[in-house]
Every structure is written in structure tokens, then in C-alpha cells.
Amino acid sequence: MEEQQNVLTLLKEIKIILGHQKKVMNVEDLAAYTGLSKSKIYKLTSLKLIPMSNNKHIRQIFFDKDTIDKWLMGDPNLSDEFLEEKFNQQLQRNKNR
């Protein structure tokens, strides 16, 4: 029983490693790759603070791994306080329109 659990754990780790080899990632892949929560990723996308692409024919957001790596190395501000401030600024701009 313990050996089966060890094999399952190892397979999950291998799946994560292989997922990091993908060139194009979805939100779930990006969360696993960066360690960011899906919620934070969605906040970043709604505020247009993360480099992303979307295909108008499918309703899904995609992220290029190389572009994300460069963005992460640029030391983006990912704090909840910063994102909340940006979100409130966006709400205020929308309210003033």
C-alpha cells in the first residue's frame, strides 16, 4: 500500500515537471509553474498586469512560458495590496466614464 502511494506521488511530481516543459500554458499550468494561486492569476489578467494571449475562437487565456519567465525576472509587484489598489483604480475609472 505504501509503495503504491510512493509511485502515485512520484507520478504526480513527474507530471508537474513535464508540465513545466510546455511552451504555452493555461491558468492551471501557470499556477503550477509559478506557485501563484489561480485567483491571483485571474486578478492579474483582469488588470492586464501579466503578459497573456487569448484566441477569440476559444474562451481561454494562454501564457507563453518564455514571456512569463522574462516578466517574472522583471520583479513584478504581486502583492495583494498592490493588486487591490490597481483594482480600485480601475473601478474608479470605470465609474467616472
N, C-alpha and C positions, 0 to 999 in steps of 0.2 A: 504494500500500500504506500509506504513512504517512498519507495523507488519510483512508483508511478507519479507521485506528486512532484518529485525531483525532475522527472522527464517533462512533465507539463510546465513546470517553472522554467526549465531550460528552453523549451519550445517558445514560450512567451517572450523570453529575452531575445531569442533569435529573430522572432517576428519584429520586435522593436528595432533591432539592429538593421534588418533588411528594409524596414520602413524608412530608415534614415538615408537609405541609398536612393530613394525616389527623387527625381528632379522636380516634379510637380506634386504639390501636396494640397490636400483639402484641410479643413479646420481641424478635424480629428488628428490627421497626420502631424499638422503643425503643433498642436498641443503636446503630442507625444515627443516631438523633436525638440521643442523649446522648453517644455515644462510649464508653459503658460496655461492657465485654465481656458477652457473654451469660452467662458463668459468674458474673460479679458480680451481674447482674440476678437470676439464679436464687438466689444466696445471699441477696440482699435479700428476695426473695419468700418463701423458706423461713423467714426470720427475721421476716417481717411488718414489715419496716422501710421498705417502699416502698408508696405507695398503689396498690392494684390492685383489679380486679374479675374475677370469673370467672362463667361461665354453667354451671350444674350439668348442662346438657344436652350441653355440649361440653367436652372436656378441654383447655382453653386459658386462659391468663391474659391479661387485657386491661388496658390502661392508658389513662386519659383524659389527653389532651395538656395541657389546662388545669390539671388537678390535678397532673400531673407538673411542669409549669412552676413552680407555686407551691411544690411540695416542693423542687425544685432551688434555688429562690431562698431557701428557708429554711436553706440551707447545711447539708445533712445530712452526717454523718460517713460517708464512703465508703471510708475506708482499710481495707486488708486486715487490719491489726492489730485495728481495732475490730470488724470483721465476724467475725474468728476468735474474739475474746473473747466476743462475743454468742453465737456458735455453741456454744462450750464451755459457756457458762452454760446454754443450752437443753439441751444434752446432760446436764449435771449435774442439772437439774430433772427431766428425763425419767427419769434413773437413780434418783432419790430417790422416785419415785412408786411 
